[in-house]
């Protein structure tokens, strides 16, 4: 067990959450190294000897300590910016295992990625295809590309994280893909090597993922008849995790589906998991500052806020919240858990039954993905620290931001 209870007290691996909060203060993000490694290896091992590459989606959690753990396990990486490329390289990730996604790659980002000799660009528009060709020609270098194909499949997830429908901004229309591959094959310094799709995030139904995969292999077969050789098929990521009552798709079931769809085809299989590797590997510890009781609503005011964890405010997302020291015999009250930011939308959980006192520490669960990466300095609040737990050892992998650091790069007008 990586995040578990012992005698009513919350532990991350073999380190008590109370000791972590006392040593490092709150709010702080806490990750289990063992959980990250286990989740990655479930993907990797499920492929067995099949030629494949698990490309961790850096946007889920971009701390270089997390990236380095995965790089040491042989991970590839799915990036969406030049900044993420720099992070992977700083963590000693292998550039030849990096795929670069995203709809708005700049000239500078494309040049940087070509200089570092990444594995492939996942191209998301015809204009981008021409831009990469022009830059690669100027540099006298070949650019490996795959087209991110939008298969028009409903991922059945939150509309903000659905990416595979015609009305979404991502990818090229599946019906236009063959023409674009022919264009790519004729462009100078462009080498079409793969095909890519990604239909969304927090997916808990395997059926749309299978539908998209079938469209990708069908298109691959068609391209081969057009003498366009495809070396790899990137099926994306998006596997969901359990936040509340969801039933996640197990890594092994996902891989089994892909192997079945691929049948005897020999192309390398790429996948881009993020949340399913780090999501349930992290908690956010926060201190109860005030209890506020009213005639219609009770509030727990904590020292974490929407700037630390945006998902509840942004998506109305649910995260399980409990006290790190739980006593089932104490009478619970119903509360909204809110932060100190001056927004009514600053909440971390609503209508939760808890027994708490001022000064207690709460744990917000399943925050390893899209927690710290989406945090901000709103209300001039320093971002939280990040702590990595390895058995009984706690390592600070990002120090808490100081007030001075918030305006270090600002200047007054002359």
N, C-alpha and C positions, 0 to 999 in steps of 0.2 A: 504494500500500500504506500502510495506516495503522499497523498493529502488525506489524512485520516484522523480518527479520534482515539485517544487513549485515556481511559478513566474520565471521560467527559471533556477532555481538553484537546484542542486542535493541534495537530502536528503536521509539519511539512517535512516529509521523510522522517528523520529521527530528531528533528529540532522543533521544540515547542514554539508555537506562534507567540505566546506571551514573552518568551525570551527574545524573539526576533524584534517585537515591537519595543521592548525595553531597550535593547541595544541600539537599534537604528532609528527609532522614532516613527511617527506616522504623519501623513499617509505614506505607505511604502508598498511597492509591488514585490511579491515573493514568488520565485519559480522553483520548481523541482527539476533538477538535472536528470534524475532517473526517469521521470515521466516523459521529458522531451526525447531522450534516447530511446525509450521503449516504443513510443509512438512512431518515430521515424523508422526504426528497425522492423516494425510490423509491415510497413509498406515495402521496404527493401527486401525483406525475407520472403514476402509473399510472391515476388517475381521469380525466386529461385535462380536458376541459371539463365533465364530468359534475358536477352539483351534489353536493358532498360536503364532509365535514369530518373531518380526521384529528385525533382527540383523544388526545394523549399521556397514558398512564396514569402519573400522578405518583408513585404508590407504588413504581414500579420504581427510580427515582432522583430524589430530590426536591431536590437541590441547586439553589439559585436560579440559579446560572450556567447549568446545563443547561437549566432551564426557560426562561430568557431567550433562549438560542440558538434554542430551538424556537418561542418566541413571535415572534421576529423573522422566522422562516420562515413565519408564518401559522398555526401550530398552534392547535388547540383543546386542551382538557385534560379528562381524566377524573379526578375527585378522589373521595376516600372519607372526608374529614374536614374540619372547619373549619380545622385547621392547614394542610392542603394548599391550601385556598382562599387562606389568607393568603400562603402561599409564591408561588402563581401571581400574585396581585396585586402582591406585592413585586417580582416579576420582570417586571412590566408586561404580564402576560398579559391578554387581553381577556375580561372576565367573561361577555360575551354568547356566548362560545365554550366555556363550561364546563358539563359535565354532572356531577351529583353522585350518585355511587353509594354503596352500603354499606347494611347491614341495620340499623344502630343509630344513625341520625341523631338527635342530641339536639334539644331545643327551641331551645337557643341557636344550634346550627349551622344549623338551618333558617331561623331569623330572620336570621342573618348572611348566608346565601346569598340570601335574598329581598331584603335591603337592597342587596346588590351586583348584583342583577338578572342572575343567571346564566341560561344558556340553558334548562336543564331539570333537574328532579330525576328520577333513575331510581328509582322507588318499588319497594320490595321486600316490602311487606306491606299488607294492608288497614288495619291500625292506623296505619301510617305515612301512608297516604292521608288518613285523618281528621285526623291531627295537622297535616299540612301545610295542609289546608283551614282548620282552626281558627286557625292562626297567620296565614295569609294574610288571613283575614277580619278579624282583629284589626288588621292592618296596612293594611287596605283596599288590597290589592294582588293582582294575579292571579299564580298560580303555575303555570308550565308543567310538566307532568309526562309521563313515559312510564312504563309498567309494565315492570319487568324480569321477563320471562317465563322460567320454567324449563321448557325444552322436553323434559326427560327424555331427554337424549342423552348417551351415554357418550363422554367426551372422550378416553379411552384415555391418560391421563396419571397422574402420581402422585396417590394419593387425597387428599392434603392440598391439592392445587391443582386438583382437579376440582370444578366448581361447577354443573354442569348436570343433575344427577340428582335424582330426587324426594327422596332422603334427604339432600341437601345443604341448607344453611340459606339459600341464596340464592334470591331471586325468588319469583314466584307461579306456581302450577300452571298450565300451559298450558290445561288443561281448565276452569279457573276464570277465565281472563283476560277473556273477553267479558263476563261478569257484572260484573267489577270495573271494566271500562271504562264500563259503563252507570252504575255507582255514581258513578264519577269525574265523568261528564258532568253529573250532577245535583247534585254538591256545590258549595257556594258557593266562589267564588274559585279554583276548580280548572279548568285548561284542558288537556285531554288533547291533546298535540301529537305524541307519538311512541310508539315501541315499542322495547324493548331486550332483548338477550340476551347472555350471556357464559358459555360452557360450561367454561372452564378455562384453564390456563396451560401453557406449554411444549408446545404441540400440534405434532405432526409428521405428522399424518394429516389430509388435507383432507376426507375423507369425512364425519366427524361434523360438521365445520363447515358443509358443504353441507347436511346433514340439518337442522341447526338453522336455517340461513338459509331453507330451503324452508318450514319450519314458521312462521317469522316472516312471510314474504310471504303465506302462506295465511291466517294470522290477520289480517293487515292487510286483505286483500281482504274477509274476512268482516266486519270492523269497519266498513268503508266501506258495506256493505249495511245496516248498522245505523245509518247516518247519523253515525258517529263518524269524523271526518276525521283522518287521520294524516299529519303533515307530514314526518316523518323516521323512518327505520328504523336503529337502532343495532345493528350486528352484533357488537359487542364486539371483543376482541382475542385475545391468547393465543398468537400465532404463536411457535413455538419457535426456538431457535438451536442452533448446533453447540457442544456441550461436549466430546463425545468422538467417537462414530461416527454421530450423528444426521444425518438428511438433512432440513434445514429446508424449510418451505414458503416459496418465494420470495414477496416482497411482491406482485410483478406477477401471480403465479398466483392468489393469494388475491383480489386485486381483480378479476381476470378472472372468477373464479367468482361473485363477488357481482354483477357487471354482468350475467352470464348469468342468474342467478337472478332479478334484478330485471326483466329483459326491458324492456318498454316503460313500466314504472311510473315515475312522476315524483317520488316522494318523495326527499328528500335522504338520502344514504347517510352514516352515521357509522361510524367504526371506532375502536377504543381500544387501539392497540398500545403496549407499554411495553418489554418485554424485547427485542423484535426491533429496537428503535431503539438502545438503550443497552447491551444485554448484552455483545456482543462488542467494544464500544468501550472497555472498561476492563480494566486489570490491577491486581493488588495486589502491590506490591514488599515483600519481607520479608527480613530478615537471618538467616543461619544463626548461631545462638548456640553450639550444641553438636552434636557428633556422638556418638551413644551406640550402641556396638556390643554385641550380646549373642549368646548361643548360638542363640536362636530368632528374634530380631527385631532389626533395626537401626532407629534413630530419628534423624531430623534434627529438632532442637529449634530452632524459629524464633521471632522476636519478634512475629509475628502469631498470632492465636488465634481460638477459636470466638466470642469477643465481637466480633472484627473481621469475620469471615465465618462466618455461622451455617449456611449451606446444607449443607455436608458433614455436620455433626452432626445437623441437623434433618431433612434428607431423604435422608441418605447420598448426597448429590449429588457428581458427579464434576466436578472442575476440572483442566484440564491444568496441570501444574507443571513448570517447567524453570529452569535457571540462565540468568541474563541473558548470561553469557559461556560459550558451549558449545564444548567440544572433543570431537569424536566419537572421537578416538583414545585418550582416557583411559578406564581401566577403570571401568565403572559398578558400583554395588552397589544392592541392593534395600533401600528404606527406607520407613518410615511417616513422614510429615511431620506434626509435632505442635507444639502451642503450649505456653506456660507455665502455663495455667490448671489448677487442681486438679480436673480431671474426666477420667476415662478417655475420655469422649466428645469431648475437645478434640483433634480431628484435622482436618487440611486435605486430606490425601491419604494413601492407603494403597497399599503394594506398588508403589512407583515406582522405576524404575531410573535412578539419577543418579550422576554423579561430582561431589562437592562437597568443599569445605574449610570449616572454621569461618571465619566472616567473609564468605563469599560471599553474593551477593544472588540470591534466587529470585524468579521471576515466577509468580503465580497468575493464570491467564487467565480471560476471560469472566465478570468480576465487576462489570461496569457496572450490572447490574440485580440488585436484592435483595442487594447487598453492604453498602454503607454504610447503606442505609435500615433494615436489620435489625440493625445493630450495637448494642452495649450497653456499659455500664460494669462488667460483671461482674468480680469480683476487684479492683474499684476501678482499672480500667485506663482511661486516657483514650482517647477515640476517635481514630482515625487522621486524618491530614490528607488533603485531596483536592486534586489537581493537574490542571489542564486544559492540554493541549498543543495549541498552534496553530502548526503548521509547526515552527520551531526555538524558539519561545517557550513558556516554562512559566509558568503563572499559578496562584498558590495560591488556591483557591476555597473552602477551609475550612481554617483553621489547626488544628494538633494541639491537643487538649484538655490543659490543664495539670492538675496534681494539685489546685491550689487551686480550679479551676473545678468539680471533681468534687463538692465539698461546699460550694460557695458559698451554696447556698440552704438548707443545713441549720443547725439551731440546737440547742444543748444545752438540756436541761431546766432550769427555774429551781431 
